[in-house]
Amino acid sequence: MNTNPQRLGAGLSSNAASRLQKIRVPSGFVLATAVLYFAEPTAASILLGLPVALIGAVFRALAAGVIKKDKVMTTAGVYGLTRNPLYFGSALLACGFAIISWNEIAAILLLFPFGVIYPAVIMREEKHLERLFPDQFRAYRERVPRFLPRLSGASPSSFSFDRYLDNREYNTALGFAGALIVLTFKYWLLRAPN
């Protein structure tokens, strides 16, 4: 199976990519419900998955506190490590919760969007940035990898908590906390005597 985001997203028409981008959030709620149903968390899975998910949430927060969508070509902070820190953070969140869920079906449901939906979304957004900031984006694309972060190269960022709030990244923090509470509660239910 080809998992190269550039190749996967390149085969979709602009309309198909647009539809995928629009359904990714609503479909996430449906997938989350199914994941919570299938999940079989254990103490070990929670301890293993929680740090991975937490790093993903922090990565997203650091990105959201810097980005000024469609106004400025953001290249500072975690944007110096990867061109898509929000999606990379989301992928880590999904991996962390896949581990926490400790169920193959739940894990597939969590990770599936990153092989199908997100490559097309990333390609569409990169084309959009190239239209808005042609020279800046081309130079940025040459220096910084699309998805997997490089280990060095982050420049100091001007993180702003107000920007974090304006970008509504608190929704990720709330979703993270809610999912962790529900999965921990399910763990306690599963280990309770019948």
C-alpha positions as CSV (number, residue, x, y, z in Angstrom):
1,M,0.0,0.0,0.0
2,N,1.3,3.4,-0.9
3,T,1.3,5.6,2.1
4,N,3.2,8.6,0.6
5,P,0.9,11.6,1.3
6,Q,2.0,13.4,-1.8
7,R,1.1,10.4,-4.0
8,L,-2.2,9.6,-2.3
9,G,-3.4,13.2,-2.4
10,A,-2.3,13.8,-5.9
11,G,-4.8,11.4,-7.5
12,L,-7.9,13.2,-6.1
13,S,-9.8,15.8,-8.0
14,S,-10.1,19.2,-6.4
15,N,-13.8,18.5,-5.7
16,A,-13.0,15.2,-4.1
17,A,-10.3,16.8,-1.9
18,S,-12.7,19.6,-0.9
19,R,-15.4,17.1,0.1
20,L,-12.9,15.1,2.1
21,Q,-11.7,18.3,3.9
22,K,-15.3,19.2,4.8
23,I,-16.2,15.8,6.2
24,R,-13.1,15.2,8.2
25,V,-14.4,16.9,11.4
26,P,-18.0,15.5,11.3
27,S,-16.7,12.0,10.5
28,G,-14.3,12.4,13.4
29,F,-17.3,12.4,15.8
30,V,-18.7,9.3,14.3
31,L,-15.3,7.6,14.4
32,A,-14.8,8.7,18.0
33,T,-18.1,7.1,19.1
34,A,-17.1,3.8,17.4
35,V,-13.6,3.9,18.9
36,L,-15.1,4.4,22.4
37,Y,-17.4,1.5,21.8
38,F,-14.7,-0.9,20.7
39,A,-12.0,0.3,23.1
40,E,-10.7,-2.2,25.7
41,P,-8.2,0.0,27.6
42,T,-5.9,-1.5,30.2
43,A,-3.7,0.2,32.8
44,A,-0.7,-0.6,30.6
45,S,-2.3,0.7,27.4
46,I,-3.2,4.0,29.2
47,L,0.3,4.4,30.5
48,L,1.9,3.6,27.1
49,G,-0.5,5.7,25.0
50,L,-0.9,8.7,27.2
51,P,2.6,10.2,26.6
52,V,2.3,9.7,22.8
53,A,-1.1,11.5,22.8
54,L,0.1,14.2,25.1
55,I,3.1,15.0,22.9
56,G,0.7,15.2,20.0
57,A,-1.6,17.6,21.9
58,V,1.4,19.8,22.8
59,F,2.7,19.8,19.3
60,R,-0.7,21.0,18.0
61,A,-0.8,23.7,20.8
62,L,2.6,25.0,19.9
63,A,1.6,25.2,16.2
64,A,-1.8,26.9,17.0
65,G,-0.1,29.5,19.1
66,V,2.0,30.7,16.2
67,I,0.0,30.3,13.0
68,K,-1.8,33.3,11.5
69,K,-3.9,31.4,8.9
70,D,-3.8,32.9,5.4
71,K,-2.2,36.2,6.7
72,V,1.4,35.3,7.2
73,M,3.6,32.4,5.9
74,T,4.4,30.8,9.3
75,T,7.8,29.1,9.4
76,A,8.8,29.7,13.1
77,G,8.7,27.3,16.0
78,V,7.4,23.8,15.2
79,Y,6.8,25.0,11.6
80,G,10.5,24.9,11.2
81,L,10.4,21.1,11.9
82,T,7.5,20.1,9.7
83,R,5.2,21.9,7.3
84,N,2.2,20.3,8.9
85,P,2.7,20.4,12.7
86,L,-1.1,20.4,13.3
87,Y,-1.6,17.2,11.3
88,F,1.6,15.6,12.7
89,G,0.3,16.4,16.2
90,S,-3.1,15.0,15.3
91,A,-1.4,11.8,14.0
92,L,0.4,11.5,17.4
93,L,-2.9,12.0,19.2
94,A,-4.5,9.3,17.1
95,C,-1.5,6.9,17.7
96,G,-1.6,7.6,21.4
97,F,-5.4,6.9,21.6
98,A,-5.0,3.8,19.4
99,I,-2.6,2.5,22.0
100,I,-4.9,3.5,24.9
101,S,-7.9,1.8,23.2
102,W,-6.0,-1.5,23.0
103,N,-8.3,-2.8,20.3
104,E,-7.5,-3.5,16.7
105,I,-10.8,-2.1,15.3
106,A,-10.5,1.0,17.4
107,A,-6.9,1.5,16.2
108,I,-7.8,1.1,12.6
109,L,-10.7,3.6,13.0
110,L,-8.3,6.1,14.6
111,L,-5.5,5.7,12.0
112,F,-7.5,5.3,8.8
113,P,-8.0,9.0,8.2
114,F,-4.3,9.6,8.1
115,G,-3.9,7.3,5.2
116,V,-7.0,8.4,3.3
117,I,-8.3,11.8,4.2
118,Y,-5.3,13.8,5.5
119,P,-3.0,13.3,2.5
120,A,-5.5,15.0,0.2
121,V,-6.2,17.7,2.7
122,I,-2.4,18.4,3.1
123,M,-2.0,18.6,-0.7
124,R,-4.9,21.0,-1.0
125,E,-3.6,23.2,1.7
126,E,-0.1,23.3,0.3
127,K,-1.5,24.4,-3.1
128,H,-3.4,27.1,-1.3
129,L,-0.3,28.3,0.5
130,E,1.7,28.3,-2.8
131,R,-1.0,30.6,-4.3
132,L,-1.0,32.9,-1.3
133,F,2.8,33.0,-0.7
134,P,4.4,31.7,-3.9
135,D,8.1,32.5,-3.3
136,Q,8.0,32.1,0.4
137,F,6.3,28.7,0.2
138,R,8.6,27.3,-2.4
139,A,11.7,28.2,-0.3
140,Y,10.0,26.8,2.8
141,R,9.1,23.6,0.9
142,E,12.8,23.1,0.0
143,R,13.9,23.4,3.6
144,V,11.2,21.7,5.7
145,P,9.7,18.2,5.3
146,R,6.0,17.9,4.6
147,F,5.0,15.6,7.5
148,L,7.6,13.8,9.6
149,P,9.6,16.4,11.5
150,R,13.3,16.9,11.2
151,L,15.1,16.8,14.5
152,S,16.5,20.3,14.4
153,G,15.7,23.5,12.7
154,A,13.0,25.0,14.9
155,S,13.5,28.7,15.2
156,P,12.3,30.7,18.1
157,S,8.6,31.3,17.9
158,S,6.4,34.0,19.1
159,F,3.8,31.8,20.8
160,S,0.7,33.7,21.7
161,F,-1.9,32.2,24.0
162,D,-4.4,34.7,22.5
163,R,-3.6,33.2,19.0
164,Y,-4.0,29.7,20.5
165,L,-7.5,30.7,21.7
166,D,-8.3,32.5,18.4
167,N,-7.4,29.3,16.5
168,R,-9.7,27.4,18.9
169,E,-7.1,24.9,19.8
170,Y,-8.7,24.5,23.2
171,N,-11.1,22.2,21.4
172,T,-8.2,19.7,21.1
173,A,-7.4,20.0,24.8
174,L,-11.1,19.5,25.7
175,G,-11.4,16.5,23.3
176,F,-8.2,15.1,24.7
177,A,-9.4,15.4,28.3
178,G,-12.9,14.1,27.4
179,A,-11.6,11.0,25.6
180,L,-9.1,10.2,28.3
181,I,-11.8,10.5,31.0
182,V,-14.2,8.2,29.0
183,L,-11.5,5.7,28.2
184,T,-10.3,5.6,31.8
185,F,-13.9,5.2,33.0
186,K,-14.3,2.3,30.5
187,Y,-11.1,0.8,31.9
188,W,-12.6,0.8,35.4
189,L,-15.9,-0.6,34.1
190,L,-14.1,-3.4,32.3
191,R,-12.1,-4.5,35.3
192,A,-15.0,-4.3,37.7
193,P,-16.4,-7.6,38.8
194,N,-19.7,-8.5,37.1
